Amino acid sequence: MKNWNDPTPRQLECLRAIAVYQDKENRPPTTRELATYLGVKSCSTPYSFLVRLGIKGYIKRDPKLSRTIVILEAGRKALEEQP
């Protein structure tokens, strides 16, 4: 049974994009960079993913500053559990 706190497939894709970007660029992505990576035109889509991932405890960020996304332990575990 799925837990309400589990990330959706699209949220996991966003979380994975953050991890890949951080590994490659040595810094977190901006919301616009996430939108490009996810293939969406609007920044509101990745923004909503970031808000939900923060509420669920997978990331931490400062919404007033750019490039402040930190993947927390729960986020790392969620990425490890997915193929």
PDB file of N, CA, C and O in Angstrom:
ATOM      1  N   MET A   1       0.835  -1.169   0.000  1.00  0.00           N
ATOM      2  CA  MET A   1       0.000   0.000   0.000  1.00  0.00           C
ATOM      3  C   MET A   1       0.893   1.250   0.000  1.00  0.00           C
ATOM      4  O   MET A   1       1.885   1.311   0.725  1.00  0.00           O
ATOM      5  N   LYS A   2       0.542   2.206  -0.790  1.00  0.00           N
ATOM      6  CA  LYS A   2       1.302   3.428  -0.921  1.00  0.00           C
ATOM      7  C   LYS A   2       0.993   4.388   0.225  1.00  0.00           C
ATOM      8  O   LYS A   2      -0.162   4.588   0.600  1.00  0.00           O
ATOM      9  N   ASN A   3       2.031   4.961   0.755  1.00  0.00           N
ATOM     10  CA  ASN A   3       1.916   5.927   1.839  1.00  0.00           C
ATOM     11  C   ASN A   3       1.748   7.322   1.230  1.00  0.00           C
ATOM     12  O   ASN A   3       2.356   7.609   0.199  1.00  0.00           O
ATOM     13  N   TRP A   4       0.954   8.179   1.827  1.00  0.00           N
ATOM     14  CA  TRP A   4       0.735   9.530   1.303  1.00  0.00           C
ATOM     15  C   TRP A   4       2.032  10.321   1.283  1.00  0.00           C
ATOM     16  O   TRP A   4       2.167  11.272   0.514  1.00  0.00           O
ATOM     17  N   ASN A   5       2.980   9.938   2.115  1.00  0.00           N
ATOM     18  CA  ASN A   5       4.246  10.652   2.196  1.00  0.00           C
ATOM     19  C   ASN A   5       5.245  10.207   1.125  1.00  0.00           C
ATOM     20  O   ASN A   5       6.274  10.855   0.935  1.00  0.00           O
ATOM     21  N   ASP A   6       4.952   9.108   0.426  1.00  0.00           N
ATOM     22  CA  ASP A   6       5.840   8.645  -0.641  1.00  0.00           C
ATOM     23  C   ASP A   6       5.804   9.632  -1.801  1.00  0.00           C
ATOM     24  O   ASP A   6       4.752  10.190  -2.110  1.00  0.00           O
ATOM     25  N   PRO A   7       6.956   9.851  -2.449  1.00  0.00           N
ATOM     26  CA  PRO A   7       6.952  10.761  -3.600  1.00  0.00           C
ATOM     27  C   PRO A   7       6.250  10.122  -4.795  1.00  0.00           C
ATOM     28  O   PRO A   7       6.309   8.909  -4.995  1.00  0.00           O
ATOM     29  N   THR A   8       5.588  10.958  -5.578  1.00  0.00           N
ATOM     30  CA  THR A   8       4.971  10.474  -6.810  1.00  0.00           C
ATOM     31  C   THR A   8       6.085  10.205  -7.825  1.00  0.00           C
ATOM     32  O   THR A   8       7.211  10.661  -7.629  1.00  0.00           O
ATOM     33  N   PRO A   9       5.794   9.474  -8.901  1.00  0.00           N
ATOM     34  CA  PRO A   9       6.819   9.241  -9.919  1.00  0.00           C
ATOM     35  C   PRO A   9       7.411  10.540 -10.479  1.00  0.00           C
ATOM     36  O   PRO A   9       8.614  10.619 -10.728  1.00  0.00           O
ATOM     37  N   ARG A  10       6.580  11.539 -10.674  1.00  0.00           N
ATOM     38  CA  ARG A  10       7.066  12.818 -11.212  1.00  0.00           C
ATOM     39  C   ARG A  10       7.912  13.566 -10.172  1.00  0.00           C
ATOM     40  O   ARG A  10       8.889  14.225 -10.529  1.00  0.00           O
ATOM     41  N   GLN A  11       7.546  13.467  -8.904  1.00  0.00           N
ATOM     42  CA  GLN A  11       8.363  14.069  -7.849  1.00  0.00           C
ATOM     43  C   GLN A  11       9.718  13.363  -7.752  1.00  0.00           C
ATOM     44  O   GLN A  11      10.745  14.003  -7.523  1.00  0.00           O
ATOM     45  N   LEU A  12       9.712  12.049  -7.926  1.00  0.00           N
ATOM     46  CA  LEU A  12      10.974  11.301  -7.933  1.00  0.00           C
ATOM     47  C   LEU A  12      11.843  11.722  -9.110  1.00  0.00           C
ATOM     48  O   LEU A  12      13.064  11.822  -8.980  1.00  0.00           O
ATOM     49  N   GLU A  13      11.222  11.967 -10.249  1.00  0.00           N
ATOM     50  CA  GLU A  13      11.961  12.431 -11.415  1.00  0.00           C
ATOM     51  C   GLU A  13      12.619  13.780 -11.114  1.00  0.00           C
ATOM     52  O   GLU A  13      13.767  14.012 -11.493  1.00  0.00           O
ATOM     53  N   CYS A  14      11.907  14.647 -10.448  1.00  0.00           N
ATOM     54  CA  CYS A  14      12.442  15.945 -10.057  1.00  0.00           C
ATOM     55  C   CYS A  14      13.584  15.767  -9.055  1.00  0.00           C
ATOM     56  O   CYS A  14      14.622  16.417  -9.179  1.00  0.00           O
ATOM     57  N   LEU A  15      13.403  14.910  -8.086  1.00  0.00           N
ATOM     58  CA  LEU A  15      14.430  14.637  -7.093  1.00  0.00           C
ATOM     59  C   LEU A  15      15.686  14.076  -7.760  1.00  0.00           C
ATOM     60  O   LEU A  15      16.805  14.459  -7.419  1.00  0.00           O
ATOM     61  N   ARG A  16      15.488  13.171  -8.707  1.00  0.00           N
ATOM     62  CA  ARG A  16      16.612  12.588  -9.448  1.00  0.00           C
ATOM     63  C   ARG A  16      17.324  13.667 -10.264  1.00  0.00           C
ATOM     64  O   ARG A  16      18.553  13.684 -10.338  1.00  0.00           O
ATOM     65  N   ALA A  17      16.551  14.564 -10.875  1.00  0.00           N
ATOM     66  CA  ALA A  17      17.130  15.658 -11.658  1.00  0.00           C
ATOM     67  C   ALA A  17      17.999  16.552 -10.777  1.00  0.00           C
ATOM     68  O   ALA A  17      19.069  16.993 -11.198  1.00  0.00           O
ATOM     69  N   ILE A  18      17.545  16.814  -9.570  1.00  0.00           N
ATOM     70  CA  ILE A  18      18.326  17.626  -8.636  1.00  0.00           C
ATOM     71  C   ILE A  18      19.644  16.932  -8.317  1.00  0.00           C
ATOM     72  O   ILE A  18      20.704  17.557  -8.346  1.00  0.00           O
ATOM     73  N   ALA A  19      19.576  15.643  -8.012  1.00  0.00           N
ATOM     74  CA  ALA A  19      20.776  14.881  -7.660  1.00  0.00           C
ATOM     75  C   ALA A  19      21.765  14.834  -8.826  1.00  0.00           C
ATOM     76  O   ALA A  19      22.964  15.035  -8.631  1.00  0.00           O
ATOM     77  N   VAL A  20      21.270  14.573 -10.027  1.00  0.00           N
ATOM     78  CA  VAL A  20      22.134  14.504 -11.209  1.00  0.00           C
ATOM     79  C   VAL A  20      22.785  15.856 -11.467  1.00  0.00           C
ATOM     80  O   VAL A  20      23.985  15.933 -11.729  1.00  0.00           O
ATOM     81  N   TYR A  21      21.996  16.914 -11.392  1.00  0.00           N
ATOM     82  CA  TYR A  21      22.515  18.259 -11.633  1.00  0.00           C
ATOM     83  C   TYR A  21      23.590  18.606 -10.604  1.00  0.00           C
ATOM     84  O   TYR A  21      24.639  19.144 -10.958  1.00  0.00           O
ATOM     85  N   GLN A  22      23.331  18.302  -9.336  1.00  0.00           N
ATOM     86  CA  GLN A  22      24.306  18.604  -8.291  1.00  0.00           C
ATOM     87  C   GLN A  22      25.599  17.831  -8.498  1.00  0.00           C
ATOM     88  O   GLN A  22      26.684  18.376  -8.297  1.00  0.00           O
ATOM     89  N   ASP A  23      25.498  16.577  -8.893  1.00  0.00           N
ATOM     90  CA  ASP A  23      26.694  15.774  -9.142  1.00  0.00           C
ATOM     91  C   ASP A  23      27.497  16.322 -10.317  1.00  0.00           C
ATOM     92  O   ASP A  23      28.728  16.331 -10.291  1.00  0.00           O
ATOM     93  N   LYS A  24      26.791  16.776 -11.342  1.00  0.00           N
ATOM     94  CA  LYS A  24      27.447  17.255 -12.563  1.00  0.00           C
ATOM     95  C   LYS A  24      28.005  18.674 -12.407  1.00  0.00           C
ATOM     96  O   LYS A  24      29.129  18.946 -12.828  1.00  0.00           O
ATOM     97  N   GLU A  25      27.229  19.571 -11.810  1.00  0.00           N
ATOM     98  CA  GLU A  25      27.583  20.991 -11.756  1.00  0.00           C
ATOM     99  C   GLU A  25      28.134  21.451 -10.398  1.00  0.00           C
ATOM    100  O   GLU A  25      28.577  22.592 -10.263  1.00  0.00           O
ATOM    101  N   ASN A  26      28.105  20.574  -9.405  1.00  0.00           N
ATOM    102  CA  ASN A  26      28.553  20.907  -8.053  1.00  0.00           C
ATOM    103  C   ASN A  26      27.781  22.069  -7.427  1.00  0.00           C
ATOM    104  O   ASN A  26      28.324  22.827  -6.622  1.00  0.00           O
ATOM    105  N   ARG A  27      26.533  22.196  -7.800  1.00  0.00           N
ATOM    106  CA  ARG A  27      25.633  23.198  -7.214  1.00  0.00           C
ATOM    107  C   ARG A  27      24.202  22.765  -7.533  1.00  0.00           C
ATOM    108  O   ARG A  27      23.978  22.039  -8.501  1.00  0.00           O
ATOM    109  N   PRO A  28      23.242  23.201  -6.732  1.00  0.00           N
ATOM    110  CA  PRO A  28      21.843  22.837  -7.009  1.00  0.00           C
ATOM    111  C   PRO A  28      21.306  23.596  -8.221  1.00  0.00           C
ATOM    112  O   PRO A  28      21.796  24.680  -8.539  1.00  0.00           O
ATOM    113  N   PRO A  29      20.314  23.042  -8.891  1.00  0.00           N
ATOM    114  CA  PRO A  29      19.716  23.739 -10.037  1.00  0.00           C
ATOM    115  C   PRO A  29      18.747  24.831  -9.604  1.00  0.00           C
ATOM    116  O   PRO A  29      18.240  24.819  -8.482  1.00  0.00           O
ATOM    117  N   THR A  30      18.499  25.762 -10.496  1.00  0.00           N
ATOM    118  CA  THR A  30      17.439  26.750 -10.285  1.00  0.00           C
ATOM    119  C   THR A  30      16.119  26.117 -10.709  1.00  0.00           C
ATOM    120  O   THR A  30      16.101  25.049 -11.319  1.00  0.00           O
ATOM    121  N   THR A  31      15.034  26.775 -10.386  1.00  0.00           N
ATOM    122  CA  THR A  31      13.717  26.277 -10.790  1.00  0.00           C
ATOM    123  C   THR A  31      13.615  26.241 -12.309  1.00  0.00           C
ATOM    124  O   THR A  31      13.041  25.303 -12.861  1.00  0.00           O
ATOM    125  N   ARG A  32      14.154  27.230 -12.988  1.00  0.00           N
ATOM    126  CA  ARG A  32      14.129  27.269 -14.452  1.00  0.00           C
ATOM    127  C   ARG A  32      14.942  26.113 -15.048  1.00  0.00           C
ATOM    128  O   ARG A  32      14.519  25.501 -16.029  1.00  0.00           O
ATOM    129  N   GLU A  33      16.083  25.820 -14.472  1.00  0.00           N
ATOM    130  CA  GLU A  33      16.888  24.694 -14.948  1.00  0.00           C
ATOM    131  C   GLU A  33      16.164  23.370 -14.736  1.00  0.00           C
ATOM    132  O   GLU A  33      16.246  22.471 -15.573  1.00  0.00           O
ATOM    133  N   LEU A  34      15.457  23.251 -13.616  1.00  0.00           N
ATOM    134  CA  LEU A  34      14.647  22.043 -13.397  1.00  0.00           C
ATOM    135  C   LEU A  34      13.535  21.936 -14.426  1.00  0.00           C
ATOM    136  O   LEU A  34      13.248  20.846 -14.922  1.00  0.00           O
ATOM    137  N   ALA A  35      12.908  23.055 -14.748  1.00  0.00           N
ATOM    138  CA  ALA A  35      11.837  23.053 -15.756  1.00  0.00           C
ATOM    139  C   ALA A  35      12.379  22.559 -17.091  1.00  0.00           C
ATOM    140  O   ALA A  35      11.739  21.750 -17.762  1.00  0.00           O
ATOM    141  N   THR A  36      13.544  23.037 -17.471  1.00  0.00           N
ATOM    142  CA  THR A  36      14.160  22.600 -18.727  1.00  0.00           C
ATOM    143  C   THR A  36      14.451  21.106 -18.682  1.00  0.00           C
ATOM    144  O   THR A  36      14.160  20.391 -19.641  1.00  0.00           O
ATOM    145  N   TYR A  37      15.019  20.632 -17.587  1.00  0.00           N
ATOM    146  CA  TYR A  37      15.354  19.218 -17.448  1.00  0.00           C
ATOM    147  C   TYR A  37      14.102  18.340 -17.505  1.00  0.00           C
ATOM    148  O   TYR A  37      14.120  17.262 -18.098  1.00  0.00           O
ATOM    149  N   LEU A  38      13.020  18.809 -16.886  1.00  0.00           N
ATOM    150  CA  LEU A  38      11.778  18.030 -16.851  1.00  0.00           C
ATOM    151  C   LEU A  38      10.954  18.170 -18.125  1.00  0.00           C
ATOM    152  O   LEU A  38       9.967  17.458 -18.314  1.00  0.00           O
ATOM    153  N   GLY A  39      11.361  19.091 -19.001  1.00  0.00           N
ATOM    154  CA  GLY A  39      10.663  19.254 -20.275  1.00  0.00           C
ATOM    155  C   GLY A  39       9.361  20.022 -20.173  1.00  0.00           C
ATOM    156  O   GLY A  39       8.429  19.771 -20.936  1.00  0.00           O
ATOM    157  N   VAL A  40       9.290  20.955 -19.237  1.00  0.00           N
ATOM    158  CA  VAL A  40       8.097  21.787 -19.101  1.00  0.00           C
ATOM    159  C   VAL A  40       8.492  23.249 -19.327  1.00  0.00           C
ATOM    160  O   VAL A  40       9.637  23.635 -19.091  1.00  0.00           O
ATOM    161  N   LYS A  41       7.539  24.049 -19.784  1.00  0.00           N
ATOM    162  CA  LYS A  41       7.828  25.450 -20.077  1.00  0.00           C
ATOM    163  C   LYS A  41       7.677  26.338 -18.855  1.00  0.00           C
ATOM    164  O   LYS A  41       8.394  27.329 -18.717  1.00  0.00           O
ATOM    165  N   SER A  42       6.772  26.000 -17.986  1.00  0.00           N
ATOM    166  CA  SER A  42       6.474  26.825 -16.824  1.00  0.00           C
ATOM    167  C   SER A  42       7.363  26.452 -15.639  1.00  0.00           C
ATOM    168  O   SER A  42       7.649  25.276 -15.418  1.00  0.00           O
ATOM    169  N   CYS A  43       7.790  27.441 -14.894  1.00  0.00           N
ATOM    170  CA  CYS A  43       8.568  27.194 -13.675  1.00  0.00           C
ATOM    171  C   CYS A  43       7.678  26.783 -12.508  1.00  0.00           C
ATOM    172  O   CYS A  43       8.176  26.320 -11.483  1.00  0.00           O
ATOM    173  N   SER A  44       6.370  26.949 -12.655  1.00  0.00           N
ATOM    174  CA  SER A  44       5.472  26.617 -11.554  1.00  0.00           C
ATOM    175  C   SER A  44       5.403  25.108 -11.311  1.00  0.00           C
ATOM    176  O   SER A  44       5.158  24.670 -10.187  1.00  0.00           O
ATOM    177  N   THR A  45       5.617  24.318 -12.358  1.00  0.00           N
ATOM    178  CA  THR A  45       5.567  22.859 -12.189  1.00  0.00           C
ATOM    179  C   THR A  45       6.707  22.372 -11.297  1.00  0.00           C
ATOM    180  O   THR A  45       6.435  21.717 -10.291  1.00  0.00           O
ATOM    181  N   PRO A  46       7.977  22.660 -11.620  1.00  0.00           N
ATOM    182  CA  PRO A  46       9.031  22.218 -10.706  1.00  0.00           C
ATOM    183  C   PRO A  46       8.937  22.893  -9.339  1.00  0.00           C
ATOM    184  O   PRO A  46       9.308  22.295  -8.329  1.00  0.00           O
ATOM    185  N   TYR A  47       8.449  24.120  -9.298  1.00  0.00           N
ATOM    186  CA  TYR A  47       8.270  24.798  -8.021  1.00  0.00           C
ATOM    187  C   TYR A  47       7.308  24.010  -7.135  1.00  0.00           C
ATOM    188  O   TYR A  47       7.562  23.831  -5.944  1.00  0.00           O
ATOM    189  N   SER A  48       6.205  23.540  -7.718  1.00  0.00           N
ATOM    190  CA  SER A  48       5.239  22.766  -6.926  1.00  0.00           C
ATOM    191  C   SER A  48       5.851  21.446  -6.456  1.00  0.00           C
ATOM    192  O   SER A  48       5.561  20.985  -5.352  1.00  0.00           O
ATOM    193  N   PHE A  49       6.701  20.836  -7.296  1.00  0.00           N
ATOM    194  CA  PHE A  49       7.399  19.614  -6.876  1.00  0.00           C
ATOM    195  C   PHE A  49       8.320  19.913  -5.702  1.00  0.00           C
ATOM    196  O   PHE A  49       8.380  19.138  -4.747  1.00  0.00           O
ATOM    197  N   LEU A  50       9.041  21.036  -5.766  1.00  0.00           N
ATOM    198  CA  LEU A  50       9.952  21.404  -4.687  1.00  0.00           C
ATOM    199  C   LEU A  50       9.198  21.643  -3.385  1.00  0.00           C
ATOM    200  O   LEU A  50       9.647  21.230  -2.316  1.00  0.00           O
ATOM    201  N   VAL A  51       8.059  22.306  -3.476  1.00  0.00           N
ATOM    202  CA  VAL A  51       7.248  22.555  -2.277  1.00  0.00           C
ATOM    203  C   VAL A  51       6.813  21.224  -1.659  1.00  0.00           C
ATOM    204  O   VAL A  51       6.960  21.013  -0.456  1.00  0.00           O
ATOM    205  N   ARG A  52       6.279  20.335  -2.492  1.00  0.00           N
ATOM    206  CA  ARG A  52       5.793  19.038  -1.988  1.00  0.00           C
ATOM    207  C   ARG A  52       6.933  18.180  -1.441  1.00  0.00           C
ATOM    208  O   ARG A  52       6.785  17.540  -0.400  1.00  0.00           O
ATOM    209  N   LEU A  53       8.069  18.167  -2.143  1.00  0.00           N
ATOM    210  CA  LEU A  53       9.213  17.388  -1.662  1.00  0.00           C
ATOM    211  C   LEU A  53       9.711  17.929  -0.323  1.00  0.00           C
ATOM    212  O   LEU A  53      10.168  17.167   0.529  1.00  0.00           O
ATOM    213  N   GLY A  54       9.623  19.232  -0.144  1.00  0.00           N
ATOM    214  CA  GLY A  54      10.000  19.827   1.133  1.00  0.00           C
ATOM    215  C   GLY A  54       9.035  19.445   2.242  1.00  0.00           C
ATOM    216  O   GLY A  54       9.455  19.109   3.349  1.00  0.00           O
ATOM    217  N   ILE A  55       7.739  19.497   1.946  1.00  0.00           N
ATOM    218  CA  ILE A  55       6.719  19.122   2.935  1.00  0.00           C
ATOM    219  C   ILE A  55       6.884  17.663   3.345  1.00  0.00           C
ATOM    220  O   ILE A  55       6.717  17.316   4.515  1.00  0.00           O
ATOM    221  N   LYS A  56       7.212  16.815   2.379  1.00  0.00           N
ATOM    222  CA  LYS A  56       7.358  15.381   2.643  1.00  0.00           C
ATOM    223  C   LYS A  56       8.698  15.038   3.303  1.00  0.00           C
ATOM    224  O   LYS A  56       8.907  13.895   3.711  1.00  0.00           O
ATOM    225  N   GLY A  57       9.607  16.014   3.411  1.00  0.00           N
ATOM    226  CA  GLY A  57      10.875  15.791   4.102  1.00  0.00           C
ATOM    227  C   GLY A  57      11.990  15.219   3.242  1.00  0.00           C
ATOM    228  O   GLY A  57      12.947  14.655   3.773  1.00  0.00           O
ATOM    229  N   TYR A  58      11.887  15.354   1.923  1.00  0.00           N
ATOM    230  CA  TYR A  58      12.914  14.824   1.035  1.00  0.00           C
ATOM    231  C   TYR A  58      13.987  15.856   0.695  1.00  0.00           C
ATOM    232  O   TYR A  58      15.125  15.498   0.391  1.00  0.00           O
ATOM    233  N   ILE A  59      13.622  17.131   0.749  1.00  0.00           N
ATOM    234  CA  ILE A  59      14.588  18.190   0.488  1.00  0.00           C
ATOM    235  C   ILE A  59      14.397  19.308   1.508  1.00  0.00           C
ATOM    236  O   ILE A  59      13.377  19.390   2.193  1.00  0.00           O
ATOM    237  N   LYS A  60      15.406  20.161   1.583  1.00  0.00           N
ATOM    238  CA  LYS A  60      15.320  21.379   2.373  1.00  0.00           C
ATOM    239  C   LYS A  60      15.779  22.504   1.463  1.00  0.00           C
ATOM    240  O   LYS A  60      16.716  22.324   0.684  1.00  0.00           O
ATOM    241  N   ARG A  61      15.133  23.666   1.548  1.00  0.00           N
ATOM    242  CA  ARG A  61      15.531  24.803   0.722  1.00  0.00           C
ATOM    243  C   ARG A  61      15.051  26.092   1.351  1.00  0.00           C
ATOM    244  O   ARG A  61      14.174  26.098   2.215  1.00  0.00           O
ATOM    245  N   ASP A  62      15.644  27.183   0.899  1.00  0.00           N
ATOM    246  CA  ASP A  62      15.195  28.510   1.295  1.00  0.00           C
ATOM    247  C   ASP A  62      14.436  29.072   0.102  1.00  0.00           C
ATOM    248  O   ASP A  62      15.051  29.383  -0.918  1.00  0.00           O
ATOM    249  N   PRO A  63      13.112  29.211   0.200  1.00  0.00           N
ATOM    250  CA  PRO A  63      12.322  29.646  -0.956  1.00  0.00           C
ATOM    251  C   PRO A  63      12.629  31.063  -1.423  1.00  0.00           C
ATOM    252  O   PRO A  63      12.241  31.446  -2.527  1.00  0.00           O
ATOM    253  N   LYS A  64      13.319  31.845  -0.603  1.00  0.00           N
ATOM    254  CA  LYS A  64      13.630  33.221  -0.986  1.00  0.00           C
ATOM    255  C   LYS A  64      14.951  33.343  -1.739  1.00  0.00           C
ATOM    256  O   LYS A  64      15.244  34.395  -2.308  1.00  0.00           O
ATOM    257  N   LEU A  65      15.751  32.275  -1.748  1.00  0.00           N
ATOM    258  CA  LEU A  65      17.058  32.315  -2.394  1.00  0.00           C
ATOM    259  C   LEU A  65      17.169  31.264  -3.483  1.00  0.00           C
ATOM    260  O   LEU A  65      16.526  30.217  -3.419  1.00  0.00           O
ATOM    261  N   SER A  66      17.972  31.546  -4.458  1.00  0.00           N
ATOM    262  CA  SER A  66      18.210  30.615  -5.559  1.00  0.00           C
ATOM    263  C   SER A  66      19.293  29.607  -5.165  1.00  0.00           C
ATOM    264  O   SER A  66      20.190  29.918  -4.382  1.00  0.00           O
ATOM    265  N   ARG A  67      19.198  28.428  -5.705  1.00  0.00           N
ATOM    266  CA  ARG A  67      20.201  27.367  -5.538  1.00  0.00           C
ATOM    267  C   ARG A  67      20.456  26.984  -4.078  1.00  0.00           C
ATOM    268  O   ARG A  67      21.605  26.874  -3.652  1.00  0.00           O
ATOM    269  N   THR A  68      19.406  26.788  -3.336  1.00  0.00           N
ATOM    270  CA  THR A  68      19.559  26.396  -1.928  1.00  0.00           C
ATOM    271  C   THR A  68      18.983  25.011  -1.648  1.00  0.00           C
ATOM    272  O   THR A  68      18.739  24.678  -0.488  1.00  0.00           O
ATOM    273  N   ILE A  69      18.763  24.210  -2.661  1.00  0.00           N
ATOM    274  CA  ILE A  69      18.157  22.885  -2.478  1.00  0.00           C
ATOM    275  C   ILE A  69      19.186  21.922  -1.898  1.00  0.00           C
ATOM    276  O   ILE A  69      20.297  21.797  -2.412  1.00  0.00           O
ATOM    277  N   VAL A  70      18.803  21.253  -0.832  1.00  0.00           N
ATOM    278  CA  VAL A  70      19.632  20.221  -0.212  1.00  0.00           C
ATOM    279  C   VAL A  70      18.790  18.957  -0.138  1.00  0.00           C
ATOM    280  O   VAL A  70      17.689  18.974   0.413  1.00  0.00           O
ATOM    281  N   ILE A  71      19.298  17.866  -0.689  1.00  0.00           N
ATOM    282  CA  ILE A  71      18.587  16.582  -0.602  1.00  0.00           C
ATOM    283  C   ILE A  71      18.886  15.980   0.760  1.00  0.00           C
ATOM    284  O   ILE A  71      20.046  15.773   1.117  1.00  0.00           O
ATOM    285  N   LEU A  72      17.838  15.702   1.516  1.00  0.00           N
ATOM    286  CA  LEU A  72      17.965  15.139   2.855  1.00  0.00           C
ATOM    287  C   LEU A  72      18.106  13.622   2.787  1.00  0.00           C
ATOM    288  O   LEU A  72      17.979  13.025   1.718  1.00  0.00           O
ATOM    289  N   GLU A  73      18.365  13.015   3.923  1.00  0.00           N
ATOM    290  CA  GLU A  73      18.561  11.565   3.992  1.00  0.00           C
ATOM    291  C   GLU A  73      17.369  10.793   3.414  1.00  0.00           C
ATOM    292  O   GLU A  73      17.555   9.809   2.698  1.00  0.00           O
ATOM    293  N   ALA A  74      16.157  11.234   3.720  1.00  0.00           N
ATOM    294  CA  ALA A  74      14.958  10.559   3.191  1.00  0.00           C
ATOM    295  C   ALA A  74      14.941  10.625   1.662  1.00  0.00           C
ATOM    296  O   ALA A  74      14.525   9.674   1.000  1.00  0.00           O
ATOM    297  N   GLY A  75      15.389  11.741   1.110  1.00  0.00           N
ATOM    298  CA  GLY A  75      15.461  11.882  -0.346  1.00  0.00           C
ATOM    299  C   GLY A  75      16.478  10.945  -0.950  1.00  0.00           C
ATOM    300  O   GLY A  75      16.219  10.332  -1.986  1.00  0.00           O
ATOM    301  N   ARG A  76      17.629  10.822  -0.322  1.00  0.00           N
ATOM    302  CA  ARG A  76      18.669   9.889  -0.802  1.00  0.00           C
ATOM    303  C   ARG A  76      18.160   8.445  -0.763  1.00  0.00           C
ATOM    304  O   ARG A  76      18.392   7.669  -1.691  1.00  0.00           O
ATOM    305  N   LYS A  77      17.469   8.098   0.317  1.00  0.00           N
ATOM    306  CA  LYS A  77      16.930   6.743   0.423  1.00  0.00           C
ATOM    307  C   LYS A  77      15.881   6.482  -0.652  1.00  0.00           C
ATOM    308  O   LYS A  77      15.847   5.402  -1.241  1.00  0.00           O
ATOM    309  N   ALA A  78      15.025   7.471  -0.909  1.00  0.00           N
ATOM    310  CA  ALA A  78      13.993   7.308  -1.949  1.00  0.00           C
ATOM    311  C   ALA A  78      14.639   7.094  -3.315  1.00  0.00           C
ATOM    312  O   ALA A  78      14.148   6.300  -4.119  1.00  0.00           O
ATOM    313  N   LEU A  79      15.723   7.791  -3.575  1.00  0.00           N
ATOM    314  CA  LEU A  79      16.423   7.620  -4.859  1.00  0.00           C
ATOM    315  C   LEU A  79      17.083   6.253  -4.954  1.00  0.00           C
ATOM    316  O   LEU A  79      17.094   5.646  -6.026  1.00  0.00           O
ATOM    317  N   GLU A  80      17.630   5.761  -3.854  1.00  0.00           N
ATOM    318  CA  GLU A  80      18.280   4.452  -3.837  1.00  0.00           C
ATOM    319  C   GLU A  80      17.272   3.325  -4.033  1.00  0.00           C
ATOM    320  O   GLU A  80      17.599   2.299  -4.631  1.00  0.00           O
ATOM    321  N   GLU A  81      16.062   3.505  -3.539  1.00  0.00           N
ATOM    322  CA  GLU A  81      15.039   2.456  -3.616  1.00  0.00           C
ATOM    323  C   GLU A  81      14.431   2.329  -5.002  1.00  0.00           C
ATOM    324  O   GLU A  81      13.873   1.283  -5.333  1.00  0.00           O
ATOM    325  N   GLN A  82      14.526   3.370  -5.818  1.00  0.00           N
ATOM    326  CA  GLN A  82      13.928   3.358  -7.139  1.00  0.00           C
ATOM    327  C   GLN A  82      14.949   2.874  -8.170  1.00  0.00           C
ATOM    328  O   GLN A  82      16.137   3.177  -8.057  1.00  0.00           O
ATOM    329  N   PRO A  83      14.487   2.121  -9.179  1.00  0.00           N
ATOM    330  CA  PRO A  83      15.408   1.627 -10.210  1.00  0.00           C
ATOM    331  C   PRO A  83      15.924   2.744 -11.095  1.00  0.00           C
ATOM    332  O   PRO A  83      16.708   2.494 -12.010  1.00  0.00           O
TER     333      PRO A  83
END
